[in-house]
């Protein structure tokens, strides 16, 4: 699941190639101002699918953000996957954020779930229950349970997840991608020390959302 970090995430290679080819053709057969929108679209695709490497914190208790974006939820909630009381932290990704998804903790995937669904604005709370989503139940070496959920957004139409039950993930390891706007929910066990708040800007694999209890 790991691969070298190119300028563009592998999930965007075909999109960028199509955009550039279209821009070149338009430049050759039409006045420059006609091709300008296509070149701007190519730049948008380039920035959307960028995938920079990240420096993961050297802290065994850290729960890192699974995505780039802003915190839109920090609340006590019912975990719909493990049916328990949990702390829910949600990260909303807009079209200008990096859309690679990374494991919040080191652990083994006990189970994964996929639910087809609607495509409401991912910033809304109901997106967690109504939208298309892919969830991973990760158990740490200390036996703590973390659930990480990729949620499709208003224009997102493809959740990519390369991890499945039985796999092991390292904290900050890249495991998926969501195309064109989305959200990631993390359900944490009681007793975690929260390190973030609503409105905070976070970076996948680097920003610490919480620390696990000892």
C-alpha angles and dihedrals in degrees: 000000000000120000136165114280109250124185089263127038112249089243089067102044095098093044092051093046092052092047094050095045090050091049093050093048091049090050092053098047104032141039114284094251090059091057095044095089090053092051089049089051089051090053090050091052090048093054094041094054097041111129113191121188116253134217107230115213115254094232120116092202096050123114105203127203112270091212147015117261141071130313109249100167135037109160148123107265145160110266102228093200103049095023096231141117109271145161109256120207118181129194119199117207119202125198092272098055127092106263102203112120123220135192112262093211143012112263151099123288107240096181142350131208133196124195125182112216150139129308107238120160104290091223090069120091093230089064088077090064104026107038131080108276146171120208132195124197107210122190118199125217088259091057097254118146123225124176119202118191128193109208124194118231139216095289099015110113104167130056111189118197122172097182128084142171112309096025122119122224131196122220108275094012114147111243107157152356137222119208121226112356127340151140139247123209123200121196112201131190121256115272098044118139107236115225101178141052141204112292095024117137111231138186124218114252094005113056116078114228097180145336121245119237118257 
